[in-house]
Amino acid sequence: MTTQTQHDLVLANQSEFELTVTQVPDEQRIDFWPRHFGTIPQWITLEPRIFAWMDRFCEAYSGGIWSFYTLSNGGAFMASDADDKWHMFNSMNGNGAQMSAEAAGIAVCLIEYSHHACRTECDAMTEHYRRLRDYALQHPEAHAILRIID
């Protein structure tokens, strides 16, 4: 006898619930990378590579303080604390967009997570990309983020 179970399919950009974001408190910053990415090969290179992507995509970027964030789906990312709007330009796809510091952080984290997943062939890194992308798709600046990462 065969039992058939029906599953509801949910498209990647249609979450069943709204994802929430939480800023990591200062006293937990030191544990952010090892806690969320510690099992991923070469995780120690993620932060400087994210800074490098920001430098590459944003002519006005000159460093600064970044905050760490966690998502209710287990995702994590970082973004500049700046209140400025950033003009981002991805010369690899020819797309540009004006966006908040949070959206810019999401975009460069997604770029690095994708590249790192390919470099390391690590499924856990791919899952981090998917979790952050799910949040990006719900973000008010989703269109701008997607233009940069396309």
C-alpha positions as a Markdown table, in Angstrom:
| # | Residue | x | y | z |
|---|---|---|---|---|
| 1 | Met | 0.0 | 0.0 | 0.0 |
| 2 | Thr | 1.3 | 3.5 | -0.9 |
| 3 | Thr | 0.5 | 6.5 | 1.2 |
| 4 | Gln | 0.5 | 9.7 | -0.6 |
| 5 | Thr | 1.1 | 12.9 | 1.3 |
| 6 | Gln | 0.3 | 16.3 | -0.1 |
| 7 | His | 2.7 | 19.1 | 0.6 |
| 8 | Asp | 1.9 | 22.8 | 0.0 |
| 9 | Leu | 4.6 | 24.3 | -2.2 |
| 10 | Val | 5.9 | 27.7 | -1.2 |
| 11 | Leu | 8.0 | 29.6 | -3.7 |
| 12 | Ala | 11.3 | 30.9 | -2.5 |
| 13 | Asn | 10.1 | 34.5 | -2.5 |
| 14 | Gln | 6.8 | 33.7 | -0.7 |
| 15 | Ser | 7.6 | 32.8 | 2.8 |
| 16 | Glu | 4.8 | 31.5 | 5.0 |
| 17 | Phe | 5.7 | 34.1 | 7.6 |
| 18 | Glu | 7.4 | 37.5 | 7.7 |
| 19 | Leu | 11.0 | 37.2 | 8.7 |
| 20 | Thr | 12.3 | 39.4 | 11.5 |
| 21 | Val | 15.7 | 40.9 | 12.0 |
| 22 | Thr | 17.5 | 41.4 | 15.3 |
| 23 | Gln | 20.7 | 43.5 | 15.9 |
| 24 | Val | 23.4 | 41.5 | 17.7 |
| 25 | Pro | 24.2 | 43.3 | 21.0 |
| 26 | Asp | 27.7 | 44.6 | 21.4 |
| 27 | Glu | 28.7 | 42.1 | 24.0 |
| 28 | Gln | 27.8 | 39.2 | 21.6 |
| 29 | Arg | 29.7 | 40.6 | 18.6 |
| 30 | Ile | 32.9 | 38.7 | 19.3 |
| 31 | Asp | 31.0 | 35.4 | 18.9 |
| 32 | Phe | 29.0 | 36.3 | 15.8 |
| 33 | Trp | 31.2 | 34.7 | 13.1 |
| 34 | Pro | 32.1 | 31.5 | 15.0 |
| 35 | Arg | 28.6 | 31.0 | 16.2 |
| 36 | His | 26.9 | 31.4 | 12.9 |
| 37 | Phe | 29.6 | 30.4 | 10.4 |
| 38 | Gly | 32.2 | 28.4 | 12.5 |
| 39 | Thr | 31.6 | 25.1 | 10.7 |
| 40 | Ile | 32.2 | 26.6 | 7.3 |
| 41 | Pro | 35.6 | 26.3 | 5.8 |
| 42 | Gln | 37.6 | 29.5 | 5.7 |
| 43 | Trp | 34.8 | 31.4 | 7.6 |
| 44 | Ile | 37.5 | 33.8 | 9.0 |
| 45 | Thr | 37.8 | 35.4 | 5.5 |
| 46 | Leu | 34.1 | 36.3 | 5.2 |
| 47 | Glu | 34.2 | 39.7 | 7.0 |
| 48 | Pro | 37.1 | 41.2 | 5.1 |
| 49 | Arg | 35.7 | 39.9 | 1.8 |
| 50 | Ile | 32.4 | 41.6 | 2.5 |
| 51 | Phe | 34.2 | 44.9 | 3.2 |
| 52 | Ala | 36.1 | 44.4 | -0.1 |
| 53 | Trp | 32.8 | 43.9 | -2.0 |
| 54 | Met | 31.4 | 47.1 | -0.5 |
| 55 | Asp | 34.6 | 49.0 | -1.5 |
| 56 | Arg | 34.3 | 47.6 | -5.0 |
| 57 | Phe | 30.5 | 48.4 | -5.4 |
| 58 | Cys | 30.3 | 51.8 | -3.6 |
| 59 | Glu | 32.7 | 54.6 | -4.7 |
| 60 | Ala | 31.7 | 56.7 | -1.6 |
| 61 | Tyr | 32.4 | 53.9 | 0.9 |
| 62 | Ser | 35.4 | 54.6 | 3.1 |
| 63 | Gly | 35.1 | 52.1 | 6.0 |
| 64 | Gly | 33.2 | 52.6 | 9.2 |
| 65 | Ile | 31.4 | 50.6 | 11.9 |
| 66 | Trp | 29.2 | 47.7 | 10.9 |
| 67 | Ser | 26.6 | 46.0 | 12.9 |
| 68 | Phe | 25.7 | 42.3 | 12.9 |
| 69 | Tyr | 22.2 | 41.0 | 12.5 |
| 70 | Thr | 20.4 | 37.7 | 12.9 |
| 71 | Leu | 17.2 | 36.6 | 11.2 |
| 72 | Ser | 14.3 | 34.6 | 12.6 |
| 73 | Asn | 15.0 | 31.9 | 9.9 |
| 74 | Gly | 18.5 | 31.3 | 11.2 |
| 75 | Gly | 20.2 | 33.7 | 8.8 |
| 76 | Ala | 22.8 | 36.3 | 9.6 |
| 77 | Phe | 24.4 | 39.3 | 8.0 |
| 78 | Met | 26.2 | 42.6 | 8.6 |
| 79 | Ala | 25.6 | 46.1 | 7.5 |
| 80 | Ser | 27.2 | 49.5 | 7.9 |
| 81 | Asp | 25.9 | 51.7 | 10.7 |
| 82 | Ala | 25.9 | 54.7 | 8.4 |
| 83 | Asp | 22.6 | 56.6 | 7.9 |
| 84 | Asp | 23.6 | 57.6 | 4.4 |
| 85 | Lys | 22.0 | 56.3 | 1.2 |
| 86 | Trp | 24.6 | 54.4 | -0.8 |
| 87 | His | 24.9 | 54.4 | -4.6 |
| 88 | Met | 26.0 | 50.9 | -5.5 |
| 89 | Phe | 27.2 | 49.9 | -8.9 |
| 90 | Asn | 28.1 | 46.3 | -9.9 |
| 91 | Ser | 30.4 | 46.4 | -12.9 |
| 92 | Met | 30.0 | 42.7 | -13.4 |
| 93 | Asn | 26.3 | 43.1 | -14.4 |
| 94 | Gly | 26.2 | 46.8 | -15.2 |
| 95 | Asn | 23.4 | 47.5 | -12.7 |
| 96 | Gly | 23.3 | 50.3 | -10.2 |
| 97 | Ala | 21.0 | 51.2 | -7.4 |
| 98 | Gln | 20.6 | 53.8 | -4.6 |
| 99 | Met | 19.9 | 52.0 | -1.2 |
| 100 | Ser | 20.1 | 52.2 | 2.5 |
| 101 | Ala | 23.1 | 51.0 | 4.4 |
| 102 | Glu | 21.1 | 47.9 | 5.5 |
| 103 | Ala | 20.2 | 47.0 | 1.9 |
| 104 | Ala | 23.8 | 47.6 | 0.7 |
| 105 | Gly | 25.0 | 45.3 | 3.5 |
| 106 | Ile | 22.5 | 42.6 | 2.5 |
| 107 | Ala | 23.6 | 42.9 | -1.1 |
| 108 | Val | 27.3 | 42.6 | -0.5 |
| 109 | Cys | 26.8 | 39.7 | 2.0 |
| 110 | Leu | 24.7 | 37.9 | -0.6 |
| 111 | Ile | 27.5 | 38.3 | -3.2 |
| 112 | Glu | 30.1 | 37.1 | -0.8 |
| 113 | Tyr | 28.0 | 34.2 | 0.6 |
| 114 | Ser | 27.4 | 33.0 | -3.0 |
| 115 | His | 31.1 | 33.3 | -3.9 |
| 116 | His | 32.1 | 31.6 | -0.7 |
| 117 | Ala | 29.7 | 28.7 | -1.2 |
| 118 | Cys | 31.2 | 28.1 | -4.7 |
| 119 | Arg | 34.8 | 28.4 | -3.4 |
| 120 | Thr | 34.3 | 26.0 | -0.6 |
| 121 | Glu | 31.6 | 23.8 | -2.0 |
| 122 | Cys | 29.9 | 24.0 | 1.4 |
| 123 | Asp | 26.2 | 23.3 | 1.6 |
| 124 | Ala | 26.0 | 25.2 | 4.9 |
| 125 | Met | 27.2 | 28.3 | 3.2 |
| 126 | Thr | 24.6 | 27.9 | 0.5 |
| 127 | Glu | 22.0 | 27.6 | 3.2 |
| 128 | His | 23.2 | 30.9 | 4.7 |
| 129 | Tyr | 22.8 | 32.5 | 1.2 |
| 130 | Arg | 19.2 | 31.2 | 0.9 |
| 131 | Arg | 18.2 | 32.4 | 4.4 |
| 132 | Leu | 19.5 | 35.9 | 3.7 |
| 133 | Arg | 18.0 | 35.9 | 0.2 |
| 134 | Asp | 14.6 | 35.0 | 1.7 |
| 135 | Tyr | 14.9 | 38.1 | 3.9 |
| 136 | Ala | 16.1 | 40.2 | 1.0 |
| 137 | Leu | 13.0 | 39.3 | -1.0 |
| 138 | Gln | 10.8 | 40.6 | 1.8 |
| 139 | His | 12.9 | 43.7 | 2.3 |
| 140 | Pro | 11.3 | 47.1 | 1.3 |
| 141 | Glu | 14.4 | 47.6 | -1.0 |
| 142 | Ala | 14.2 | 44.1 | -2.6 |
| 143 | His | 14.3 | 45.5 | -6.1 |
| 144 | Ala | 17.5 | 47.4 | -5.5 |
| 145 | Ile | 19.2 | 44.5 | -3.8 |
| 146 | Leu | 18.3 | 42.1 | -6.6 |
| 147 | Arg | 19.6 | 44.6 | -9.2 |
| 148 | Ile | 23.0 | 44.5 | -7.6 |
| 149 | Ile | 23.2 | 40.8 | -7.0 |
| 150 | Asp | 21.7 | 39.7 | -10.4 |
